Amino acid sequence: MDIAVIGSNMVDLITYTNTMPKAGETLEAPDFALGCGGKGANQAVAAAKLGAKVMMVSKVGEDIFAENTVKNLQQYGVDARHVTVAPGTSSGVAPIFVDDQSQNRILIIKGANAKLSAADIDAAAEQLKACSLIVLQLEIPLPTVYYAIDFARQHGIKVILNPAPAVAGLDIDYACQCEFFMPNETELEILTGLPTSTDEEVLRAGQMLLGRGLKNLIITLGNRGSVWMQGDTVHRIDPTVVQAVDTSGAGDAFIGCFAHYWVQHGDIAKAMQSASAYAACSVTQRGTQRSYPDAETFQRFLTA
């Protein structure tokens, strides 16, 4: 196995609207879509679509969404044997609202994701030990994230920690044990308490975290590209310019693609360039996982 994703799955409830409603206002929206999402599942699917061997450790609810979530992962080639039911809970859901400028607003209800525990990691331990990389996010309990990082350290497995959604109380000492720490600029602002509106502010906030001992800090900046900071070195990756239709899940596309290519060849800057293009390709289509190109479609995008 190449990659293990220990994290969340969600049922995406996507509403496309021309105008966001004001408080107390009811509007008719032109379109709606039901899809599978969640930061963990999105990242797993992105890597699997590109050809990586991916397993997932996650929880679904005891409801009508659970079977479809597992089948969805399996159809994209993700090993879902450790995606298990949390009795008496709902699956995680994410109402998503996308406006006519392709900007999104998202609410998440963690549901069964809040039940993912150290015991689930222990149950998957033998398979996890065979992985080259573990990918983590923060839509599951922090103690489970910390346990996974400890597990990875004990077994010599590299970790990507995507601090999303950002939690101000995240223990940066655990982040420093990870090979990669990958926030976007909004998450960086929450984690540091510093502004990140400009490139200079992003670098200043990044240096604050690097001063705590992070190994590799990769900050995604949407249509401004991405930045890799390591020690006193800053590498900038330019964005791939496209006409965006729906930006939902673009950050997850970046991370899943980065994980796939980094495991393949170990070149961080090259993996970031691929990830930037992959995320750009994803925003030209509606949805999250359904918008992620497979390897063949991605190659066509690169050569177009």
BELNORQUI-V378835 format. One record per backbone hydrogen bond with DSSP energy under -0.5 kcal/mol. NH is the residue of the N-H (numbers start at 1). CO is the residue of the C=O. E is the energy in kcal/mol with one decimal. If there is no record, write none. Layout:
# BELNORQUI-V378835
nh->[NH/NH]
co->[CO/CO]
e->[E/E]
This chain:
# BELNORQUI-V378835
nh->[2/3/4/5/6/6/7/7/10/11/12/12/13/14/14/15/15/16/17/17/25/30/31/33/35/37/41/42/43/44/45/46/47/48/49/50/51/52/54/55/56/57/58/58/60/62/62/63/66/69/70/71/72/73/74/75/76/76/77/78/79/80/82/83/84/84/86/87/89/93/94/96/97/98/98/99/100/102/105/107/109/110/112/113/114/115/116/120/121/122/123/124/125/128/129/130/130/131/132/133/134/135/136/137/138/141/144/145/146/147/148/149/150/151/152/153/154/155/156/157/158/160/161/161/162/162/163/164/170/172/174/175/176/177/178/179/180/181/182/185/188/189/190/191/192/193/202/203/204/205/206/207/208/209/210/211/212/213/214/215/216/217/218/218/219/219/220/220/221/224/225/226/227/228/229/229/230/233/235/237/238/241/244/245/246/247/250/253/254/255/256/257/258/259/260/261/262/263/264/265/266/266/268/271/272/273/274/275/276/277/278/279/280/281/282/283/284/285/289/291/292/292/295/298/299/300/301/302/303/304/304]
co->[53/53/133/55/4/135/5/57/37/92/10/35/94/12/33/13/96/31/15/98/22/16/16/14/12/10/8/38/39/40/41/42/43/44/45/46/48/47/52/3/79/5/56/82/84/86/89/61/63/65/66/67/68/69/70/71/72/73/74/73/54/78/56/80/58/82/60/85/86/109/11/13/105/15/96/103/18/99/97/95/93/108/90/110/111/112/113/117/117/118/119/120/122/124/125/126/127/128/2/2/158/4/160/6/164/113/141/141/142/143/144/145/146/147/148/149/150/151/153/152/132/134/159/180/136/160/161/162/167/170/171/171/172/174/175/159/159/216/161/220/184/185/186/187/188/189/198/199/200/201/202/203/204/205/206/207/209/210/209/178/179/229/181/216/217/227/183/218/225/221/222/237/219/235/217/227/233/230/228/226/236/239/242/283/283/102/247/249/250/251/252/253/254/255/256/257/258/259/260/261/261/262/266/267/268/269/270/271/272/273/274/275/276/277/278/279/281/282/36/288/288/289/49/294/295/296/297/298/299/300/301]
e->[-1.5/-2.3/-2.7/-2.6/-0.6/-2.2/-0.7/-1.9/-2.5/-1.9/-0.7/-2.9/-2.4/-0.7/-2.8/-0.6/-3.3/-2.5/-0.6/-3.0/-2.3/-0.5/-1.3/-2.5/-2.6/-3.6/-2.3/-3.1/-2.2/-2.3/-2.7/-2.6/-1.9/-2.4/-3.0/-1.1/-1.5/-2.3/-0.8/-2.3/-2.2/-2.5/-0.5/-1.5/-2.5/-0.5/-2.6/-1.3/-0.9/-2.0/-2.0/-2.4/-2.4/-2.0/-2.3/-2.4/-1.0/-0.6/-1.5/-2.4/-3.0/-0.7/-0.6/-1.9/-2.0/-0.8/-2.8/-0.8/-1.3/-1.8/-2.8/-2.8/-2.8/-2.9/-0.5/-2.5/-0.5/-1.8/-2.2/-2.2/-2.9/-0.6/-1.8/-2.2/-1.7/-2.2/-1.3/-0.9/-1.2/-2.5/-2.1/-1.0/-1.3/-2.5/-2.3/-0.5/-1.0/-2.0/-1.5/-1.2/-2.4/-2.9/-2.7/-0.6/-2.3/-0.6/-0.7/-1.8/-2.8/-2.1/-2.2/-2.1/-2.4/-2.6/-2.6/-2.3/-2.4/-1.4/-1.0/-2.8/-1.1/-2.5/-0.5/-2.7/-3.0/-0.6/-0.7/-2.7/-2.2/-0.9/-1.2/-1.3/-2.1/-1.3/-1.5/-0.9/-2.2/-2.4/-2.5/-1.2/-2.3/-1.8/-2.0/-2.4/-1.9/-2.6/-2.3/-2.2/-2.0/-2.5/-2.6/-2.4/-1.4/-1.5/-2.6/-2.0/-1.5/-1.6/-1.0/-0.6/-0.5/-2.7/-2.4/-0.6/-0.5/-2.9/-1.9/-0.5/-2.9/-1.8/-1.7/-2.1/-2.3/-3.0/-3.4/-0.5/-2.4/-2.4/-2.9/-2.9/-0.5/-0.6/-0.9/-3.7/-1.8/-1.1/-1.9/-2.1/-2.2/-2.1/-2.8/-2.4/-2.8/-2.7/-1.9/-2.4/-2.9/-2.2/-1.5/-2.5/-0.5/-2.0/-0.8/-2.4/-2.3/-2.1/-2.1/-2.3/-2.6/-1.9/-2.5/-2.6/-1.9/-2.4/-2.0/-1.4/-1.2/-1.3/-0.7/-1.5/-0.5/-1.3/-1.5/-2.7/-2.0/-1.7/-2.0/-2.2/-1.5/-0.8/-0.7]
